[in-house]
Amino acid sequence: MEEDCRLGPVVSESQYNKVMGLKMRNASCDKNQGAVKQGATLLTGGSRPPMMPSGYYVQPTVFTDVDQNMTIWKEEVFGPVLACRTFK
């Protein structure tokens, strides 16, 4: 991420946990499996920005190899997350 890039936090701890949980669901996020576990590829992001050690910040995140049955495609994330797929 560029040093002069402006990035705001997600709205709450609950939303932060939801956004981070969509990457790789674990025992505390049992609603569905995460995008990586469902077969998506994490292209970039998916963690806290290193220059922002506190607060509810998430790096801009891009998933590829997403299909229409994955949670990351079906649910609105409300965070800096992009799910990419191709169409024929």
N, C-alpha and C positions, 0 to 999 in steps of 0.2 A: 504494500500500500504506500502511496506517495506520502511524504512527510506533511505536505500542506493540504492533504485530503481531509474534508470535514465529514465526520461520521458521528451520528448521534446514537445514544443507547436505545435498546428496546425498552418498552414502557415499565416493566416490573421484573422482579426476580422470577415470578411464576412464568412470564412470557420468555424470559432468558432461558429458563430450564426447558421449556417446550421447544424453542428453536434449537438448542443444543441437543436435545433428545431426539429430534428428527434425524440427526446425522447418524447416530448409532444408539438405538434404544437399549436401555439396560433395565435392571430390576426395578429401579425407581420410576421408570417410564414404560409401563407395561401395556399401554393402549395398543400399540402395533410395533412391529419391528421397524428399525430405522432404515433409511435409504441405502446405506452401505450394505447392511445385512440383507436387504431385498435385491441387491445386485447393481445398484447405481454406483457410478464412479465419482468420488470426490475429486474434482479437478483443482479447486483452489479454496482456501478459506476453511471455515468450519470450526474455528477456535476463537479465543479471545485475542485481539490485537496485542502484540507484545509491548507497544508503547502506551497501553491503557490497562494497567494491572488491576484496577478496581472499577466498579460500576458494571452495568449490564450491557457491555459492548460485545458485538460479534463481528468478526471479519466478514466482508462481503464473500459469499459462498456460492460456488457453482457446482452443480451435479450434472453429469452426462450419463448416457446409457440408461435413461429413465424410461419406464414404460407406463402405460395408462393405468395399471393396477397397483402401482406403488403409492404408499401414503404420501410421499413428497409431491406427487402429481395431483392427488385427489384433495388434499387438505391445504387450505390457505395458511401460510406460515406466519405472516405479519413480522417479518424480519428480513435482513438483507440476504435472501436466499433465492437462487434462480435454478429451476429444474429444466433441463434441456432435453428435447427429444426430436427425432426426425419424423417426418410424415411422408407418406407415398401417395 
